[in-house]
Amino acid sequence: MKRLSGLLFCVMGLGLVNAQETKAIDSASIDGVTFKSQNEFYIFGDVTVIGNNILSEDDKDAFNDMQVNNDDTKMRYVDIDNDPETFSSSQATLSLPEDFKKIAYAGLYWTGTYAYEKGTRKEQKGNYIFRGNGERSPIINQIKFKLPNQEYQDISGEIIYDGATNPTHAINSPYACYANVTRLLKSAENKSGDYAVANIKATEGYLSGGSAGGGCCM
């Protein structure tokens, strides 16, 4: 079987590479956001996606208990880089084929549920009452991105959606951001290896419905 000679690359979140229009519908309402195409390509190539989470039960160790719900887990930032300038960091490994030729496009996405900095919960008459502490930062589109064998670079992205501005989604305040990092990938000496993102914001502790966050590169 012949390997493909091109690559569409994406590292961290949600992405569409075609022109088909659809709706992102919240399970509790019909209020949604129309997806739009970021780029469209006609190439002889392939697509690869890598990504990782930014919240877990532990800041270093893997946590894969499929029997536990997110809202029953006291979440904390994953932070694997021992860098005092980052409060969250996570990485994933990209392995390209030996006959890889070039990168046509690389999109970086990051997302999280971010209603406030930290949340607590208290059981009351068989129900949980959730409370938030710490004002939500308005800056959700600025993170750090590290390519293989490089230092972190500051990335400012486009805010695709911010649930804090929508009363329907404000209780969890999910958001998604995007940056085109094609130029960075094309100019990198080493394209295979570990890619890291840092300072993605999300709610630590407890959040109604569960807290989550992460990044994806495509």
C-alpha positions in Angstrom: 0.0 0.0 0.0 1.5 3.3 -1.1 1.8 6.0 1.6 0.3 9.4 0.9 2.7 12.2 0.2 1.0 15.2 1.8 -0.4 16.1 5.2 -3.1 18.2 6.7 -2.0 18.6 10.3 -4.1 19.7 13.3 -3.0 19.7 17.1 -5.7 20.4 19.9 -10.1 20.8 20.1 -12.8 20.8 17.5 -12.4 21.2 13.7 -13.9 20.9 10.3 -11.9 20.9 7.1 -14.8 20.7 4.6 -17.4 23.2 3.5 -20.5 21.3 4.8 -22.6 23.5 7.1 -24.0 22.0 10.3 -25.2 23.1 13.8 -23.6 22.5 17.2 -26.7 21.9 19.3 -26.7 21.9 23.1 -28.4 18.9 24.6 -30.7 21.1 26.7 -31.8 23.5 24.0 -32.0 24.2 20.3 -29.7 27.1 20.7 -26.6 26.4 18.6 -23.7 27.8 16.6 -23.2 27.4 12.9 -19.9 25.7 12.0 -17.9 27.3 9.3 -15.1 26.0 7.1 -11.7 27.3 8.1 -9.9 25.9 5.0 -10.6 23.7 2.1 -8.1 21.7 0.2 -7.8 19.4 -2.8 -4.5 17.5 -2.4 -3.1 14.1 -2.6 -2.5 13.7 1.1 -3.7 12.7 4.5 -5.0 14.2 7.8 -3.6 13.6 11.3 -4.8 14.9 14.6 -3.1 14.9 18.0 -4.4 16.3 21.2 -4.6 16.0 25.0 -6.6 17.1 28.0 -5.7 19.9 30.4 -7.8 18.9 33.4 -7.6 15.6 35.4 -7.7 14.2 38.9 -3.9 14.4 39.1 -1.5 17.0 37.7 1.0 14.4 36.4 -0.4 10.9 36.5 -2.8 9.5 33.9 -6.5 9.1 35.0 -8.6 6.8 32.9 -11.4 5.6 35.2 -14.4 5.2 32.9 -16.7 4.5 35.8 -16.4 8.0 37.3 -18.3 11.1 36.0 -16.5 14.4 35.5 -18.8 16.2 38.0 -17.9 13.7 40.6 -14.2 14.4 40.2 -12.3 17.2 41.8 -10.5 18.5 38.7 -7.1 20.1 38.7 -4.8 21.4 36.0 -2.5 19.0 34.2 1.0 20.6 34.4 3.8 18.3 33.2 6.5 20.8 32.2 7.8 22.0 35.6 7.9 25.6 34.2 7.0 28.4 36.7 5.6 30.5 33.8 2.8 27.9 33.1 -0.2 27.0 35.3 -1.3 24.2 32.9 0.6 22.2 30.3 0.1 19.0 28.4 1.7 17.3 25.4 1.1 14.8 22.7 3.4 13.0 20.3 3.2 13.3 16.5 4.9 10.6 14.4 5.1 11.2 10.6 5.8 8.6 8.0 9.4 8.3 6.6 8.3 9.5 3.2 6.4 12.5 4.5 6.8 15.4 2.0 5.2 18.6 3.3 2.5 20.2 5.5 -0.3 21.9 3.7 -2.2 23.2 6.7 -1.9 23.1 10.5 -4.7 24.3 12.8 -4.5 24.6 16.6 -7.7 24.4 18.6 -8.2 24.7 22.3 -11.3 24.5 24.4 -12.6 24.3 28.0 -15.5 24.7 30.4 -14.6 27.9 32.2 -17.4 29.5 34.4 -15.0 30.6 37.1 -11.5 29.8 38.4 -12.4 27.1 41.0 -15.6 25.4 42.0 -16.9 23.7 45.1 -19.9 21.6 45.8 -22.0 20.8 48.8 -24.7 18.1 49.2 -28.0 19.4 50.4 -31.1 17.2 50.7 -29.8 14.6 48.2 -28.7 17.3 45.7 -25.4 19.0 45.0 -25.1 22.8 45.2 -22.3 24.1 43.1 -20.5 27.4 43.9 -17.7 29.2 42.1 -14.7 31.1 43.4 -12.5 33.5 41.5 -13.5 35.8 38.7 -13.3 34.3 35.2 -10.5 35.8 33.1 -11.7 37.5 29.9 -8.5 36.4 28.1 -9.2 32.9 26.9 -7.6 33.1 23.4 -3.9 33.5 24.5 -1.9 30.3 25.2 1.6 28.9 24.8 2.6 26.4 22.1 5.8 24.4 21.9 7.0 22.5 18.9 9.5 19.5 19.1 12.9 20.6 20.6 11.8 24.3 20.8 10.8 26.7 23.5 7.2 27.9 24.1 5.8 30.5 21.8 2.9 32.8 22.6 -0.2 32.2 20.5 -3.2 34.5 20.2 -6.2 32.8 18.6 -9.7 33.6 17.3 -12.5 33.0 19.8 -14.8 30.7 17.9 -17.4 30.6 20.6 -17.7 31.8 24.2 -20.6 30.4 26.3 -20.2 33.1 28.9 -21.9 35.4 26.5 -24.9 33.1 26.0 -27.4 32.8 28.9 -28.2 29.2 27.8 -24.6 28.1 28.3 -23.4 30.5 31.0 -23.6 27.9 33.8 -20.7 26.0 32.3 -19.3 28.7 30.0 -17.7 26.4 27.4 -15.4 28.1 24.9 -13.4 27.2 21.8 -10.5 29.0 20.2 -8.5 28.6 17.0 -5.2 29.6 15.5 -3.6 28.9 12.1 -0.1 27.6 12.9 0.8 26.4 9.4 3.8 28.7 9.1 5.2 27.5 12.4 5.0 23.9 11.4 6.4 24.4 7.9 9.5 26.3 9.3 10.2 23.8 12.1 13.3 21.7 11.7 11.7 18.8 13.5 8.1 18.1 12.7 7.8 14.7 14.4 8.0 14.7 18.2 6.3 16.1 21.2 4.0 19.1 20.9 2.9 20.9 24.0 0.3 23.5 24.9 0.2 25.5 28.1 -2.0 28.0 30.0 -5.3 26.8 28.6 -7.9 28.1 31.0 -10.7 25.9 32.6 -12.5 25.6 35.9 -10.7 23.6 38.5 -12.5 21.7 41.3 -16.2 21.0 40.7 -18.5 22.3 38.0 -22.2 21.4 37.4 -22.1 18.9 34.5 -18.3 18.4 34.9 -15.3 20.4 33.9 -13.1 19.7 30.9 -10.5 21.3 28.8 -7.8 20.5 26.2 -6.2 21.2 22.9 -5.9 19.6 19.5 -3.7 20.2 16.5 -4.9 19.1 13.0 
